[in-house]
Amino acid sequence: MRYIVMDMEWNNAYCKQLGGFFNEVIEIGAVWLDEDLTERGEFSVIIHPVIGKRLQSRVKNLTHLTNEDVSRGVPFREAVERFAAWLGEEDNTFLTWGDGDVRTLIKNCEFFLDAPQLSFMDNYADLQSYCQGFTDAAGSGQQLGLSAAAEKLGVDPDAFPHHRALDDSRLAAVCLRRTFDRDKLSGFVRKCDDSFYERLRFKPYYITDLHSPLVDPALFQCVCDRCGGRLKKVKKWKFNNTAFRAEFYCKRCDRRLRFSVRYRQLYDRLDVRKTCAEIVPKPPKESEVPTEESQISQQKSEA
């Protein structure tokens, strides 16, 4: 078994054929590590884009690649053929920082090569999810960027040029070495079979219909989080910004509360989150605060 730590850069451009924007790969970088995580080789290639022939300013500023650089790159098909030849026939486990890179590579292979799967990838692990378990962000739901995670792991990210595919692959490989636990890593490795690709292609979505059979009415029964008493609903449930929201009033505590219930359908489960927050009245604007002079004037008019 060997590990292939990979990173990519891409340019977002409008594709007439797809009728929408497309992330077109412009660079692939990777390092090959043996079972002991000793580096045995590296790969780098710049790709000539055909959808977005000019790079976005953000991409140029981030990667320091120029339009001239990518114009001298190779076609996507040739880049993938070179990459596959470099990988050879051995079993490998691919690791990327988050699954965004592998999703983008699959979509590019579908579009340019009419290939729905990556024949050269046997197993895959999300290195971001794995390494984050060794930081103080574990279990927080927060997704750490590569540089931020490196700092938390005691690695100086400035020792590596940022946002170039090969250099980010090297930095990710160092993070892997800092956290390497063979048994724990094996729990993150997925076989690249049909279900693997189905999961990657699945697009999570929010449940927006209050009457959906997936919605549990019991979750919309709300009580005061302070006294546990019954609440009076003062605003109806409405879907807004990914969640159902409504406002309630607790007479006993003289408080207004906003409850939110969010339903998000993932590939293999329904993620449900219910939150409650007190609505604090906003202080009046300075112009709305009555002055002593205006109060006297009002008293005279009332007299």
C-alpha positions as CSV (number, residue, x, y, z in Angstrom):
1,M,0.0,0.0,0.0
2,R,1.2,3.5,-0.8
3,Y,-0.3,6.9,-0.1
4,I,-0.8,9.6,-2.8
5,V,-1.3,13.0,-1.3
6,M,-2.9,15.2,-4.0
7,D,-3.9,18.8,-4.4
8,M,-5.3,20.7,-7.4
9,E,-5.9,24.3,-8.5
10,W,-8.8,25.2,-10.6
11,N,-10.4,28.2,-12.4
12,N,-14.1,28.9,-12.2
13,A,-15.5,29.9,-15.6
14,Y,-18.9,29.9,-17.4
15,C,-19.5,26.9,-19.6
16,K,-22.0,27.4,-22.4
17,Q,-22.3,23.7,-22.9
18,L,-23.4,23.1,-19.3
19,G,-25.3,26.4,-19.0
20,G,-23.5,27.3,-15.8
21,F,-20.2,27.8,-14.1
22,F,-17.6,25.0,-14.0
23,N,-14.4,24.5,-12.0
24,E,-11.8,23.7,-14.6
25,V,-8.6,22.1,-13.3
26,I,-5.5,24.0,-14.2
27,E,-2.9,22.2,-12.1
28,I,-2.4,18.8,-10.4
29,G,0.3,18.1,-7.8
30,A,0.9,15.0,-5.8
31,V,3.5,13.3,-3.6
32,W,3.9,9.5,-3.3
33,L,4.6,8.2,0.2
34,D,5.4,4.6,1.1
35,E,3.9,2.7,4.1
36,D,6.3,4.5,6.4
37,L,5.4,7.8,4.9
38,T,8.8,8.3,3.3
39,E,8.5,10.4,0.1
40,R,9.3,8.3,-2.9
41,G,8.3,10.6,-5.7
42,E,6.4,13.7,-6.8
43,F,4.2,14.8,-9.7
44,S,3.3,18.3,-11.0
45,V,1.6,19.4,-14.2
46,I,0.0,22.6,-15.4
47,I,-3.1,22.3,-17.6
48,H,-4.1,24.4,-20.5
49,P,-7.7,25.5,-19.9
50,V,-10.3,25.6,-22.7
51,I,-13.5,26.7,-20.9
52,G,-12.0,29.7,-19.1
53,K,-9.1,30.7,-21.3
54,R,-8.2,33.6,-19.0
55,L,-7.8,33.1,-15.2
56,Q,-9.9,35.0,-12.7
57,S,-8.1,37.7,-10.8
58,R,-8.7,35.8,-7.6
59,V,-7.0,32.7,-9.0
60,K,-4.0,34.6,-10.3
61,N,-3.6,36.4,-6.9
62,L,-4.0,33.1,-5.0
63,T,-1.7,30.8,-7.1
64,H,0.6,33.4,-8.8
65,L,-0.1,31.5,-12.0
66,T,-0.4,33.7,-15.1
67,N,-2.4,33.4,-18.3
68,E,0.9,32.8,-20.0
69,D,1.7,30.0,-17.6
70,V,-1.5,28.1,-18.3
71,S,-1.4,28.8,-22.0
72,R,1.8,26.7,-22.1
73,G,0.2,23.9,-20.2
74,V,-0.9,20.5,-21.6
75,P,-4.4,19.4,-22.5
76,F,-6.4,17.9,-19.6
77,R,-6.4,14.4,-21.3
78,E,-2.6,14.4,-21.5
79,A,-2.3,15.6,-17.9
80,V,-4.5,12.7,-16.7
81,E,-2.6,10.2,-18.8
82,R,0.7,11.4,-17.4
83,F,-0.7,11.2,-13.9
84,A,-2.0,7.7,-14.4
85,A,1.4,6.6,-15.9
86,W,3.2,8.1,-12.9
87,L,0.9,6.2,-10.5
88,G,1.5,2.9,-12.2
89,E,-0.4,-0.3,-11.4
90,E,0.1,-0.5,-7.6
91,D,-2.8,-0.2,-5.1
92,N,-2.9,3.3,-3.7
93,T,-4.8,5.4,-1.2
94,F,-5.5,8.9,-2.3
95,L,-5.7,11.7,0.3
96,T,-6.8,15.2,-0.3
97,W,-7.5,18.1,2.0
98,G,-11.3,17.9,2.0
99,D,-13.1,16.1,-0.8
100,G,-13.5,19.2,-3.0
101,D,-10.4,18.3,-5.1
102,V,-11.5,14.8,-5.8
103,R,-15.1,16.0,-6.6
104,T,-13.7,18.5,-9.1
105,L,-11.3,16.0,-10.7
106,I,-14.2,13.6,-11.2
107,K,-16.4,16.3,-12.8
108,N,-13.5,17.3,-15.1
109,C,-13.0,13.6,-16.1
110,E,-16.7,13.3,-16.8
111,F,-16.8,16.4,-18.9
112,F,-13.5,16.1,-20.9
113,L,-13.0,12.4,-21.0
114,D,-16.5,11.0,-20.6
115,A,-15.2,8.9,-17.7
116,P,-17.6,8.7,-14.7
117,Q,-14.9,7.1,-12.5
118,L,-11.2,7.5,-11.8
119,S,-9.7,4.2,-12.9
120,F,-6.4,5.0,-11.2
121,M,-7.8,5.6,-7.7
122,D,-8.3,2.5,-5.6
123,N,-9.0,4.0,-2.1
124,Y,-9.7,7.5,-0.8
125,A,-9.5,9.3,2.5
126,D,-10.4,12.9,3.5
127,L,-7.2,14.1,5.1
128,Q,-8.8,17.2,6.5
129,S,-11.4,15.1,8.5
130,Y,-8.6,12.8,9.7
131,C,-6.1,15.5,10.8
132,Q,-8.8,17.7,12.4
133,G,-9.3,15.0,15.0
134,F,-5.9,15.7,16.4
135,T,-6.6,19.5,16.9
136,D,-8.7,21.5,19.4
137,A,-11.3,21.9,16.5
138,A,-12.2,18.2,16.8
139,G,-15.9,17.7,17.0
140,S,-16.7,21.4,16.6
141,G,-18.1,21.0,13.1
142,Q,-15.6,23.7,12.0
143,Q,-13.6,22.8,8.9
144,L,-10.0,23.9,9.2
145,G,-8.1,25.1,6.2
146,L,-4.7,23.4,5.5
147,S,-2.6,26.3,6.8
148,A,-4.7,26.7,9.9
149,A,-4.5,23.0,10.7
150,A,-0.8,22.9,10.0
151,E,-0.3,25.7,12.6
152,K,-2.3,23.8,15.2
153,L,-0.2,20.7,14.5
154,G,3.0,22.6,15.1
155,V,3.9,22.9,11.4
156,D,5.0,26.2,9.9
157,P,2.9,26.7,6.8
158,D,5.1,29.6,5.6
159,A,7.8,27.1,4.9
160,F,5.8,26.0,1.9
161,P,4.6,28.3,-0.9
162,H,0.8,28.5,-0.6
163,H,-1.8,27.6,-3.1
164,R,0.3,25.7,-5.6
165,A,-0.7,22.1,-6.1
166,L,2.6,20.4,-5.4
167,D,3.6,22.6,-2.4
168,D,0.1,22.2,-0.8
169,S,0.5,18.4,-1.3
170,R,3.9,18.5,0.5
171,L,2.4,20.5,3.4
172,A,-0.5,18.1,3.7
173,A,1.9,15.2,3.7
174,V,3.8,16.8,6.7
175,C,0.4,17.1,8.5
176,L,-0.2,13.4,7.8
177,R,3.2,12.5,9.3
178,R,2.5,14.6,12.4
179,T,-0.7,12.7,13.1
180,F,-0.1,9.3,11.6
181,D,-1.9,6.5,13.3
182,R,-2.3,3.6,10.9
183,D,-5.3,2.1,12.6
184,K,-7.1,5.4,13.0
185,L,-6.4,6.4,9.4
186,S,-7.9,3.1,8.2
187,G,-11.2,4.2,9.6
188,F,-11.3,7.1,7.1
189,V,-10.3,5.1,4.1
190,R,-13.1,4.3,1.6
191,K,-13.0,1.8,-1.3
192,C,-13.6,3.7,-4.5
193,D,-16.6,1.5,-5.6
194,D,-20.0,2.6,-7.1
195,S,-21.4,3.7,-3.7
196,F,-18.3,5.9,-3.2
197,Y,-19.1,7.8,-6.4
198,E,-22.8,7.9,-5.6
199,R,-22.0,9.6,-2.3
200,L,-19.7,12.1,-3.9
201,R,-22.3,13.0,-6.5
202,F,-25.1,13.4,-4.0
203,K,-25.9,17.0,-3.3
204,P,-27.2,17.6,0.2
205,Y,-30.3,19.7,0.4
206,Y,-32.5,21.4,3.0
207,I,-36.1,20.3,3.7
208,T,-38.2,23.4,2.9
209,D,-41.8,22.0,3.2
210,L,-43.2,22.1,6.7
211,H,-45.6,19.3,5.7
212,S,-42.9,16.9,4.4
213,P,-43.1,13.4,5.8
214,L,-39.5,13.8,6.9
215,V,-40.5,16.6,9.3
216,D,-41.3,15.5,12.9
217,P,-44.1,17.7,14.3
218,A,-42.9,17.0,17.8
219,L,-39.8,19.1,17.3
220,F,-42.0,22.1,16.7
221,Q,-43.4,21.9,20.3
222,C,-41.4,24.5,22.1
223,V,-41.1,25.3,25.8
224,C,-39.1,28.0,27.6
225,D,-35.5,27.0,28.0
226,R,-35.4,28.8,31.4
227,C,-38.6,27.9,33.3
228,G,-39.8,25.0,31.1
229,G,-43.2,26.6,30.9
230,R,-45.6,26.8,27.9
231,L,-45.0,29.5,25.3
232,K,-47.3,31.6,23.3
233,K,-46.5,31.6,19.6
234,V,-46.4,35.2,18.3
235,K,-45.1,34.5,14.8
236,K,-45.9,31.5,12.6
237,W,-43.3,29.0,11.5
238,K,-41.7,30.1,8.2
239,F,-38.8,28.8,6.2
240,N,-36.0,31.3,6.1
241,N,-32.2,30.9,5.5
242,T,-32.0,27.1,5.6
243,A,-34.3,26.6,8.6
244,F,-37.9,26.8,9.9
245,R,-38.2,29.8,12.3
246,A,-40.9,31.1,14.7
247,E,-41.1,33.5,17.6
248,F,-42.6,32.7,21.0
249,Y,-43.4,34.6,24.2
250,C,-42.9,33.3,27.8
251,K,-45.3,35.2,30.1
252,R,-43.7,33.8,33.2
253,C,-40.2,35.0,32.3
254,D,-41.3,38.0,30.2
255,R,-39.1,36.9,27.4
256,R,-39.3,36.5,23.6
257,L,-37.6,33.5,22.1
258,R,-36.8,32.5,18.5
259,F,-36.8,28.8,17.7
260,S,-35.1,27.4,14.6
261,V,-35.4,23.8,13.3
262,R,-33.2,22.8,10.4
263,Y,-33.5,19.6,8.3
264,R,-30.7,18.8,6.0
265,Q,-30.8,15.6,3.9
266,L,-27.4,14.0,3.5
267,Y,-26.5,11.0,1.5
268,D,-27.1,8.4,4.2
269,R,-28.9,10.4,7.0
270,L,-31.1,13.3,7.9
271,D,-29.3,15.9,9.9
272,V,-31.7,17.7,12.3
273,R,-30.8,20.7,14.5
274,K,-33.0,22.7,16.8
275,T,-31.8,25.9,18.4
276,C,-33.3,28.5,20.7
277,A,-32.2,32.1,21.2
278,E,-33.6,34.9,23.3
279,I,-34.7,38.0,21.3
280,V,-33.2,41.0,23.0
281,P,-35.0,44.3,22.3
282,K,-32.8,46.7,20.4
283,P,-32.0,50.0,22.3
284,P,-33.8,53.0,20.8
285,K,-31.8,55.2,18.4
286,E,-30.4,58.4,19.9
287,S,-32.8,60.4,17.8
288,E,-35.7,58.4,19.3
289,V,-34.8,59.0,22.9
290,P,-36.9,61.9,24.2
291,T,-34.9,64.9,25.6
292,E,-35.8,66.8,28.7
293,E,-37.0,69.7,26.6
294,S,-39.3,67.6,24.4
295,Q,-40.7,65.9,27.5
296,I,-41.6,69.4,29.0
297,S,-43.1,70.4,25.7
298,Q,-45.2,67.3,25.6
299,Q,-46.5,67.8,29.2
300,K,-47.5,71.3,28.4
301,S,-49.4,70.2,25.3
302,E,-51.2,67.5,27.3
303,A,-52.1,70.0,30.0
